[in-house]
């Protein structure tokens, strides 16, 4: 189990006492509290979005209250990181430090662990690097290893680039760890069509574990039965067989919606991707679902139907 932020800060206090306390810069917190529906658009609006590997974390100054007279639950932290990739912004420096106000009573905590790789969003304030927000922040843990800057699909925008990084094994990728975290990216990062393509690409992995987990992620995240599910049903791994069996059920409700009210299939997060979702259903392992999806796509977007429903 990961250590809590209280334990991390306690360890940092000991380190600070040994190395000497740093004078706190004059910074004002930009607090985003847990549960605030800022959405991915807020995080992707940051002028700098980076892939970083954390070298160290140091406490700076004493804890501060959120409001005058309130409990002292804000702790300024200075993260020293190595910049591995630049997703957004012009970042010539490879080694930087940035400041973040951690809210010590938050559960789950928002903190960057030294030795781990994250996607973060930053800004400049008072001549120093700052997190885009405080209390919570964009801190996507990267389990796919390191990636070459030249390979990133930056022309597709930061959301799709993040999806690429999270769903593409890098040069030092631990495949077992990578396979266990394929539920990322969440809705809003790349869209269902791109997510589907990346997970399909993983079907060519030499690792059976990666192929199977990618297939289960397709069924779980995209709400359909991909053709690779048949392979998972015959996996030597009992857990994979059991998970695949739960997805391979006759969904009469899905078929009725595709035939009579297809727009009701899509939640608010993906309502802008109706054509993409129809295309995904057109790849379903069930012939009747493919037929109904193609009929809906022909009605909604005939040109795309011609390319996907021959």
N, C-alpha and C positions, 0 to 999 in steps of 0.2 A: 504493500500500500504506500502511496506517495506521502511524504511528510506534509503536515499542514503548514500554512503560512506562519502560524505562531512558532512552530518548531524551527522553521527556516530563519525567521527573524531572530529567534533566540540564539541560533548558531552564528548568525551574522553579527550579533551584538558582541559575542565573545571574540570574533575575528577583529571587529572594530577596536575592541579594547587593547588588542595586541598590536595593531597596525597604526592606531591613532585615529581619532574621529575626524571626519571631513567636515568642513564648514558648509552648511546648507546654502545653496544659491537661493536668491529671492524668486521663487516660482509660485504661481498660483495653480491649485488643482482644477482640472476640468473634469468634474465627476460625472460618470455614467453609472448609475446604480443598477444592481441586478434586477432583471425583470423589465427594464425600460426597453420598449420595442424600437430600438434604433435601426435594426436591420442591416443587411450587408452593404447597402448603398452608403451608409454612414462611414463604415470602416474603409470602403474602397474610395472614398472621397479624399483620403489623406494624400498630401503631396508626395510622400515617400512610403512605398510598400516594399519590404525587403525580406529576403530569406537570411536569417542570421543564426550563427551558432554561439551560444552564450559561454563566455569565458569565466565571468565572475559576477557576483551581485554583492554590493556594499550598501549598508544603511548610511544615510546622510542626515545628520541632525536628529533632534528629538521628535517624538510623535506629536501630531497636531490634531486639534478637534475639527470635526466637519463643520461645526457652527460654534459661535462664541459660547463658552461655558459648557459645551457638550463633551462627551467622552473623547479621549484622545485615541482615535482609531486610524488616523492617517499616518503612514510612514513613508517618507521619501526614500526611494531606492535608486541607486546608480548601477545600471547594467552595462557591463563592458562586453562587447560582442564582436565577432568577426563577420563581416558582410560577405555572404557567399554569392547571392544573386540579387539583382535589382529588378523588381517587377514594375515599379512606377517611380519616376523622379530621376534626377541626375545625381548620382552618388559616387564621386571619384574615390572616396576614402574606403579602405577595406577594414579598418579597425576603428570603431567609434564607441563612445559611451553615451547612453541616454538615460533620462530620469523619468520615473514613474511613481505616482503616489499609490501605494498599496493600501487597501482598506483591510485592516487586520482582522475584522470580525466578519468578513464576507465568507459565505459557504455556498458553492465551492470557491476556493481562493483563486485569485488571478496573480500568478507569479511565474517567472521564467527560471527554470532550473539550470544551473551551470552544467555544461557538457551536452545539453540537448539543443536541437535545431527547431526554430520556429519561423513562422511568417508573422511579421509585425508591421504596424502602420505608425509612422513617425511624423513629426513636424519640427519646426525651429521655434524657440522662444527664448528671448534674452540672450541670444548668442550661443545657446546650447541645444543639443538634441533632446526632444521630449517625445513621450508617447502621445499618440493622437488623442487619447482620452485617459482618464485616471479612474481608479476604483475597479473598473474592468477595462479591457483593451482587446484589440485583435491580437491573439496569441495562439495561432494554429500550430499545433505540434506536428512536425514533419517526420513521418516514419519511412519515407521513401529514399532516404539517403541524399547525396549531393547531386546537383545537376549543373551542366555547363550553361553559362549565360546564353551562348549562341543557339542553344536548342530550345529555348523558351518561346512559345507562340505569342510574343508580346503584341503583335498586330491584332490579335483577337481580344485584347483588353485584359485588365487585371483579374477579373473573375474567372475567365477561362484559363488564364495562365496559372492561377492557383489550383484549379482542377487538374491541369496537366501535371503539376509538380506532385500533388498528393497521390495521383493515380499512375505515375510512371516510375518504375524502379530506377534509382540512380546508381552511380558507380560503386558506392559502399553500402548498398541496401542490404539489410537483414531481411530476407524474404519471409521468414516466419513472423517477424514483427510487422512487416508490411502487409501480409495477408490478413492479419488480425485487425487492421484499421481501414478496411475498404468501404466503410459506411460514410466516409468523407468523399467529396465535399458535400455540405448540406445544400438544400435548395437555394438557388440564387447564385451559385458558383458554377458558371459554365452552361447551365441549362440542361434539361434531360437528354437532348440529342447528343451533345458533346459527352456527357456522362456515360451514355450508352456506348458511344464509339470507343471511349477509353477502356471501359470494362470489357467490351468485345475484343479489343486489342490484347488484353491480358489472357484471353483464351488461347493465345499462341505461346504463352510462357512455357519454358521447359519444366517448370515446377508444377506438379499436379495440385499441390496445396494452393498455390496462387490461382490456378485455373478454377478450382472448385469454389474458393472464397469469392472470386470475382463473379462467378455465375450466381451464387447465392445473393451477393450484393445487388445484382441486376434485378432479381426477383423481388428483393426486399425494398429497394429504393424506387423501382420503376413500375411496381405493381402489375407484373405480368409473368408469364411462364416462358422464359427464353429456351431455345432449343437445347442449349447446353445442360439444362436441368436433367435431361435423360441420363447423361453421363454421371451426374451427381447421385442419381438414384441407385447406381451400381458401384459407388465408391467403396473402397476397402475400409474407409473411415465411417464407423457407425454414426457418429455425430452428424456428418455430412449427409448420409442417407436419410436420417431422421428429419433434418432441416429441409431437405429437398422434398420429402414426402408431404410435409405440411404445406408447401407451395403448390404441389401438383394435386389440386382439387378442382372439381367442376364448379365454376363460378357462374351460376345462372344469372345472378344480379348484374355482373359485368357484361355479359352478352346482351341482356335486355337494354342496358344503358347504351351500349354501342349502337344498337339497332334503333332505339327510339328517343334517347335523350343524351347523346354523347357528351355534351358540354358539362353535364353534371358529374362527370368522372374526375374533373380536375380541380384540385384545391386552389386557393387564392394564390399560393406561391408559384404555381406553374400554369396559371390561366392564360399567360401570354405565350405558351408553348403548345397550343392545341395540336397544330399540324405535326410537330415533333412527336407528341405522344401517340397520335394515330399511327405514325410511321413505326414506332416501337411496337405497338399492338399488332401491326401488320407483319411482324417477325415472330409472333407468338407460336409456340409449338402446337397449338390447337387449331385445326383448319377452320373451324367455325368462327373463332375469334379473329383470325386473319381475314376471313371473308367479310365479317361485319366491320372491322376496322377500315378495310379498303373501301367499302361502301360509304362509310362516314367521311373518309378522306376525299373521295371523289366529289362528294357534296360540298365539303368545306374548302378544298383546295385542289381542283382538278389537275393542275399542272404537276404538283408533287405526287399525286396519286399515279400519274402516268409513269413516274420514275420508280415507284416503290411497289406497285400492285399490278405487275404484268401477268 
